Amino acid sequence: MRKGSDVIGLNVVAFDTGEQFEKVIDLIFDRQANNLLALLTDESGWFSSANIIPFRDVKTIGHDAIIVSTKDVEIGASQMPEIEEILNEENKLRRVKLMTTDGRDLGQIVDLYFDEQTGKVEGYEVSGGVFADAYSGRSFVPAYQTLTIGNDVAFVPPEVADMMEEQVGGIKAAAQSATETVSSAASTAGASLSSATRSATAAVTNRVVDPAEQRTFAVGKTAQNDVETPDGLLIVAAGQTITEQAVASAEQHNLLDAVYRAAGGSVASNLRETVTSSVSSAAASRTVEQARGRRVQQSVRNADGLIIAASGQIVTEQVIERARTYNREAELMDAVGLTAGEAARSSAGGVASSATDSLRSGATQVSATASGLLDRARGKISELRDSAAQEAEERRITNALGRPVNRVILDQQDNVILNVGELITHKAVDEARASGVLEVLLSSVYDKEPELTTDDLRAPTEGDASLEHQQKTNL
């Protein structure tokens, strides 16, 4: 993707002779089809004898020059009626206000972006407008098929504004870098977080900064803010020198990370170091999908100046594919404020991952995320517990099969499943389980040498699941 202003002023060079014969002074595009039609190279006499280079004849748009096959591709505008009509209308988009048909001001058009291969206009750079306050006064408006241009205002459908909406946490939230958000959210949360939230926050901090380093860093520092327990117990006061006793008390209340931050410790700086050391381009390629729907905070370019993503643009699948094509996944993630967050995810594991995402959205969302984490943790623990119990039960069943029982096993209707001394079979296990007495059966396995004969132990009623009963039934 190229920016119009980057092309204006470039020299045009003929490939066959190497001659530099013109300079681009403007771009001509079809506003109905959103396609770049030609490069204006000479407008002497104000379009009456303007010269152009059709976009179809452009071979390469480089960082420093436009390459065409031969000087002969430059023609008069009159040779292309559709371009002559556009020039005669003198209807240029630059400095035209862009609004939706339902009255939302998207800003004043100051530039456009187009695909360097097809000439397709991908979007407009606008100044001001309802989205401009989040990223230094400029925004990216995606090109839309319907564009009605008046003398002062160009209208687009409301869907265009919807396409400009941040899909992950709001515009201003995305405009902050991940490191700034993690740091400020964690600081704001402080000691007022719930027990579950403190655990999640501490998990992130402890994974990024070793607790021993937190202790060493905090002792002797001056606290920048109060650190209290949820019950109001003051661990350290603002302006107070942090002592070893205060640090020990903080550890007892799971508030070491809060004291560390109060001492001026920065989780964000450690995250940046982690990013530098651990996030490889391969990892960035896998995690760049996290950038989808987020707003780009600064333009991402390749070495030749090609624009991968424009400042203010919402990341789409097309942008992600372009970043992959030019190996700019890490730069794209950084441009939407994701690099530090991804480093936290890869280094802190699953719990830290969700907690970091929560912190990125702000302190108000930390509690909800932490609670969700604990719920998932409880669910996992319950699942593992159930699995372990099931495995233990299966082992008991395996050991019980073929052994006699030392008591009569009855179902809920007092029907005899097994009599004393009868062997435990698979059918007996199934019937016991169905009747809710499997535990009774497994607790009644006779594993000693019998002191009484089978006749002495046998009940007068034959067990329905006994081998003898099954043989008689079959006969």
C-alpha positions in Angstrom: 0.0 0.0 0.0 1.3 3.4 -0.9 0.4 6.9 0.3 -0.5 9.5 -2.3 1.8 12.2 -0.9 4.7 9.7 -0.9 4.3 9.4 -4.7 3.9 13.0 -5.5 7.2 14.6 -6.3 8.9 11.3 -7.4 10.9 11.3 -10.6 9.7 9.1 -13.5 12.4 7.0 -15.1 12.3 5.1 -18.5 13.6 1.6 -18.1 14.8 1.3 -21.7 17.0 4.4 -21.7 17.5 5.1 -18.0 16.3 8.7 -18.7 14.6 10.6 -15.9 12.1 12.5 -18.0 9.2 13.7 -15.7 8.0 14.2 -12.1 4.7 13.2 -10.6 2.7 16.3 -9.6 -0.6 14.7 -8.7 -2.7 11.5 -8.8 -5.9 11.0 -10.8 -8.4 8.4 -9.6 -11.9 7.3 -10.4 -13.9 8.2 -7.3 -16.8 5.9 -8.3 -14.7 2.8 -8.7 -12.1 3.9 -6.1 -9.3 3.2 -8.6 -6.1 5.1 -9.3 -6.2 5.9 -13.1 -3.1 7.8 -13.8 -0.2 10.0 -12.7 -0.4 13.6 -13.6 3.0 14.7 -14.9 2.3 18.0 -16.6 -0.7 20.3 -16.2 0.5 23.3 -18.3 -2.5 25.4 -19.4 -4.5 23.8 -16.5 -5.6 20.5 -18.0 -6.0 21.8 -21.6 -2.8 20.1 -22.5 -2.1 18.0 -19.4 0.2 15.0 -19.7 -0.4 11.8 -17.8 1.0 8.3 -17.3 -1.7 5.7 -17.1 -1.4 3.6 -14.0 -1.5 0.4 -16.1 1.8 1.5 -17.7 3.6 1.9 -14.3 6.0 -1.0 -13.8 7.4 -0.1 -10.3 6.7 2.5 -7.6 9.9 2.6 -5.7 11.0 4.6 -2.7 12.8 7.2 -4.8 11.4 6.9 -8.4 8.6 5.6 -10.6 9.8 3.1 -13.2 8.0 2.8 -16.6 9.0 0.7 -19.6 9.6 3.7 -22.0 9.2 7.4 -22.2 6.4 6.9 -24.8 3.9 5.8 -22.1 3.4 9.5 -21.3 0.3 10.7 -23.2 -2.0 13.6 -23.3 -5.0 13.5 -21.0 -7.2 14.1 -24.0 -6.3 10.5 -25.2 -8.2 9.1 -22.2 -11.7 10.7 -22.1 -12.5 9.5 -18.6 -9.4 11.2 -17.2 -10.0 14.4 -19.2 -13.5 14.5 -17.7 -12.2 14.2 -14.2 -9.6 16.9 -14.8 -12.2 19.3 -16.3 -14.4 18.9 -13.3 -11.6 20.1 -11.1 -13.2 18.0 -8.4 -10.4 17.0 -6.1 -10.9 15.2 -2.8 -8.1 16.9 -1.0 -9.3 19.2 1.8 -12.9 18.0 1.3 -14.8 17.2 4.5 -15.9 13.6 4.8 -19.2 12.8 6.6 -21.5 9.9 6.9 -25.0 10.3 5.6 -26.3 10.1 9.2 -24.3 13.2 10.1 -21.0 12.0 11.7 -18.0 14.1 10.9 -15.1 11.8 9.9 -12.7 14.7 9.3 -11.1 16.5 6.3 -9.4 14.4 3.6 -5.7 15.2 3.4 -4.4 12.1 1.6 -5.2 8.7 0.3 -3.8 5.2 0.3 -3.8 2.8 -2.6 -2.6 -0.6 -3.6 0.6 -0.3 -5.6 -0.2 -3.4 -7.6 -3.8 -2.8 -8.6 -4.3 1.0 -8.0 -7.3 0.2 -5.8 -7.9 3.0 -3.3 -7.8 1.4 0.2 -8.5 4.4 2.4 -8.2 8.1 3.1 -6.1 9.9 5.7 -8.3 12.5 7.4 -7.6 15.3 9.8 -9.9 15.9 12.7 -13.3 14.2 13.0 -14.9 12.0 15.7 -12.0 9.5 15.7 -9.1 11.9 15.7 -8.6 12.5 19.4 -7.3 9.0 20.0 -4.2 9.2 17.8 -2.7 12.7 17.3 -5.4 14.3 15.1 -5.3 12.0 12.1 -7.3 8.9 11.3 -7.7 6.3 8.5 -11.1 6.1 6.8 -11.4 2.9 4.8 -12.5 3.4 1.2 -16.1 2.5 0.4 -17.7 1.8 -2.9 -20.2 4.6 -2.5 -18.7 8.1 -2.3 -20.8 11.1 -3.2 -18.6 14.2 -3.6 -20.1 17.7 -3.3 -18.4 21.1 -3.4 -17.5 21.1 0.3 -18.5 17.7 1.6 -18.1 14.0 0.5 -20.7 11.6 1.9 -20.2 7.9 2.8 -22.7 5.5 4.3 -22.8 5.0 8.1 -21.2 1.6 7.7 -17.8 3.4 7.1 -17.9 4.8 10.6 -18.7 1.4 12.0 -15.7 0.0 10.2 -13.6 2.6 12.0 -14.7 1.4 15.4 -12.1 -0.3 17.5 -13.2 -4.0 18.0 -11.1 -4.7 21.1 -11.6 -2.5 24.1 -12.4 0.9 22.6 -10.4 3.5 20.6 -8.7 5.2 23.5 -7.8 1.9 25.2 -6.1 0.7 22.0 -4.3 4.0 21.6 -2.2 3.3 24.7 0.7 0.9 24.4 0.4 -2.4 26.2 3.2 -1.5 28.5 1.6 1.8 29.5 -1.7 0.1 30.1 -0.3 -2.8 32.2 1.7 -0.4 34.3 -1.0 2.2 34.9 -3.8 -0.4 35.4 -1.8 -2.3 37.9 -0.9 0.8 39.8 -4.5 2.1 39.8 -5.7 -1.3 41.0 -3.4 -1.2 44.0 -4.6 -2.7 47.3 -8.3 -2.2 46.5 -8.4 -5.3 44.3 -10.3 -8.3 45.5 -8.4 -11.4 46.8 -8.9 -13.1 43.4 -7.7 -10.0 41.5 -4.7 -9.6 43.7 -3.7 -13.2 43.0 -4.0 -12.6 39.2 -2.0 -9.4 39.4 0.6 -11.0 41.6 0.9 -13.9 39.2 1.7 -11.5 36.3 4.3 -9.5 38.4 5.9 -12.6 39.9 6.3 -14.2 36.4 7.9 -11.1 35.0 9.9 -10.0 38.1 11.2 -12.7 40.4 9.8 -12.1 44.0 13.4 -12.1 45.4 14.2 -9.2 43.0 11.0 -7.4 44.1 12.1 -7.7 47.8 15.6 -6.5 47.1 14.3 -3.6 45.0 11.7 -2.4 47.5 13.7 -2.4 50.7 15.1 1.1 51.5 13.0 2.8 48.8 10.4 5.5 49.6 6.8 4.4 49.0 5.1 6.5 46.4 1.6 5.5 47.6 -0.1 3.8 50.4 -0.4 0.0 50.4 -3.3 -1.4 52.4 -4.9 -4.8 52.8 -8.6 -5.1 51.9 -9.4 -4.9 55.6 -7.7 -1.5 55.8 -4.4 -2.6 57.5 -1.7 -0.2 56.4 1.4 -2.1 55.1 3.3 1.0 54.2 2.4 4.7 53.9 3.2 7.1 51.1 6.5 8.8 51.8 7.6 6.1 54.3 10.8 4.2 53.8 10.0 0.6 53.0 11.6 -1.7 55.6 12.2 -5.5 55.6 9.4 -5.8 58.1 7.0 -4.1 55.8 8.1 -6.3 52.9 7.6 -9.4 55.1 4.1 -8.2 56.1 3.3 -7.5 52.4 4.3 -11.1 51.5 2.0 -12.5 54.2 -0.9 -10.6 52.7 0.0 -11.4 49.1 0.8 -7.7 48.5 4.6 -7.9 47.6 3.8 -6.9 44.1 1.9 -3.8 45.3 4.8 -2.8 47.5 7.2 -3.4 44.6 5.2 -1.0 42.4 4.8 1.5 45.3 8.6 1.5 45.4 8.8 2.5 41.8 9.2 -0.9 40.3 8.1 -1.3 36.8 6.5 -4.4 35.4 6.4 -2.7 32.0 10.2 -2.2 31.7 10.7 -5.9 32.5 8.1 -6.8 29.9 10.0 -4.8 27.3 13.2 -6.7 28.2 11.3 -10.0 27.9 10.1 -8.9 24.5 13.6 -8.1 23.3 14.9 -11.4 24.5 12.1 -13.9 23.8 9.7 -12.8 21.1 11.1 -14.1 17.9 9.7 -13.4 14.4 8.2 -16.9 14.3 6.3 -16.2 17.5 5.2 -12.9 16.1 3.9 -14.6 13.0 1.7 -16.9 15.2 0.5 -14.2 17.5 -0.1 -11.4 14.9 -3.7 -12.6 14.6 -4.2 -10.8 18.0 -3.8 -7.5 16.2 -7.0 -8.0 14.2 -9.6 -5.4 14.9 -7.2 -3.1 16.7 -6.2 0.4 15.7 -2.7 1.1 14.3 -1.0 3.9 16.3 1.9 4.5 13.9 2.5 3.6 10.3 4.3 0.3 9.6 6.5 0.3 6.5 8.9 -2.1 4.8 12.5 -1.3 3.8 11.3 0.2 0.5 8.8 2.5 2.2 5.8 0.4 1.3 3.0 1.0 3.8 2.0 -2.2 5.6 -0.5 -0.5 7.8 -1.4 3.2 8.0 -1.6 5.2 11.2 -5.2 5.1 12.5 -6.2 2.1 10.4 -8.1 -0.8 11.9 -6.2 -4.0 11.3 -8.0 -6.4 8.9 -7.1 -9.8 7.5 -5.7 -8.0 4.4 -3.3 -6.0 6.7 -2.2 -9.1 8.5 -1.5 -10.9 5.3 0.5 -7.9 4.1 2.5 -7.9 7.3 3.3 -11.6 6.9 4.3 -11.1 3.2 6.9 -8.5 4.2 7.9 -10.1 7.5 6.6 -7.2 9.5 4.4 -9.1 12.0 6.4 -7.9 15.1 6.2 -4.3 13.9 2.5 -4.5 13.3 2.0 -5.9 16.8 4.1 -3.2 18.2 2.1 -0.6 16.3 -1.2 -1.7 17.9 0.4 -2.0 21.4 0.5 -5.8 21.5 4.2 -6.6 21.8 4.5 -6.3 25.5 1.2 -8.1 26.1 2.3 -11.0 23.9 5.6 -11.2 25.8 3.6 -11.5 29.0 1.4 -14.2 27.5 4.4 -16.3 26.4 6.4 -15.9 29.6 3.7 -16.0 32.2 1.6 -18.9 31.0 -2.1 -19.2 30.8 -3.0 -17.4 34.1 -0.7 -14.5 33.4 -2.0 -14.3 29.8 -5.6 -13.7 30.8 -4.5 -11.4 33.7 -2.4 -9.3 31.3 -5.2 -9.0 28.8 -7.4 -7.8 31.6 -4.9 -5.2 32.8 -4.6 -3.9 29.3 -8.3 -3.1 29.2 -7.9 -1.1 32.5 -8.2 -1.6 36.2 -12.0 -1.8 36.1 -11.8 -5.1 34.1 -9.1 -6.8 36.2 -11.5 -8.2 38.8 -13.8 -9.8 36.3 -10.9 -11.4 34.4 -9.3 -12.6 37.6 -12.6 -14.1 38.7 -12.9 -15.8 35.4 -9.4 -17.2 35.8 -10.2 -18.6 39.1 -13.4 -20.1 37.8 -11.5 -21.8 35.0 -8.8 -22.9 37.5 -11.5 -24.4 39.8 -13.1 -26.1 36.8 -9.7 -27.6 35.8 -9.0 -28.7 39.3 -12.4 -30.3 39.6 -11.9 -32.0 36.2 -8.5 -33.4 37.3 -10.0 -34.5 40.6 -12.8 -36.3 38.9 -10.4 -37.9 36.5 -8.2 -39.1 39.3 -11.2 -40.4 41.2 -12.4 -42.3 38.1 -9.0 -43.8 37.6 -8.8 -44.9 41.2 -12.3 -46.5 41.0 -11.3 -48.4 37.8 -8.3 -49.8 39.6 -10.4 -50.9 42.5 -12.8 -52.6 40.1 -10.0 -54.4 38.3 -8.6 -55.6 41.6 -12.1 -56.7 42.8 -13.1 -58.7 39.7 -13.1 -62.5 40.4 -12.8 -62.1 44.2 -15.6 -63.1 46.6 -17.7 -60.6 48.6 -17.8 -60.8 52.4 -21.4 -59.5 52.7 -24.7 -59.6 50.8 -24.9 -56.8 48.2 -28.5 -55.5 47.8 -29.9 -53.1 45.3 -32.3 -50.3 46.1 -35.3 -52.7 46.0 -33.5 -55.2 48.3 -32.9 -57.6 45.5 -29.7 -59.6 46.0 -26.9 -58.7 43.5 -24.3 -60.9 45.1 -24.4 -63.3 48.0 -21.7 -63.7 50.6 -18.8 -65.7 49.0 -20.0 -65.2 45.4 -17.4 -63.9 42.9 -17.5 -60.3 41.7 -18.3 -60.2 37.9 -18.6 -57.4 35.4 -22.4 -57.8 35.5 -22.4 -57.4 39.2 -20.3 -54.2 39.0 -22.7 -52.8 36.4 -25.8 -53.6 38.5 -24.1 -52.2 41.6 -23.3 -49.0 39.8 -26.8 -48.7 38.4 -28.2 -49.1 41.9 -25.8 -46.7 43.5 -24.1 -49.3 45.7 -20.9 -49.7 43.8 -18.9 -48.3 46.7 -20.6 -50.9 49.0 -19.5 -53.6 46.6 -15.9 -52.4 46.3 -15.7 -52.1 50.1 -16.9 -55.7 50.6 -14.2 -57.5 48.7 -12.9 -60.5 50.6 -9.2 -60.7 50.3 -8.2 -63.0 53.1 -8.2 -66.7 53.5 -11.8 -67.7 54.5 -12.3 -69.0 58.1 -15.7 -70.4 57.2 -16.8 -72.7 54.5 -18.8 -71.3 51.5 -21.8 -73.2 52.8 -21.6 -71.5 56.1 -21.4 -68.0 54.5 -23.9 -68.6 51.7 -27.3 -66.9 52.1 -30.5 -68.9 51.3 -31.2 -66.7 48.3 -29.1 -67.2 45.1 -27.5 -64.0 43.7 -29.0 -62.9 40.4 -25.5 -62.1 39.0 -23.8 -65.2 40.2 -22.2 -67.6 37.8 -24.3 -70.5 39.0 -27.5 -68.5 38.5 -26.4 -67.5 35.0 -25.7 -71.2 34.1 -29.0 -72.3 35.3 -30.8 -69.5 33.5 -29.0 -70.5 30.3 -30.1 -74.1 30.6 
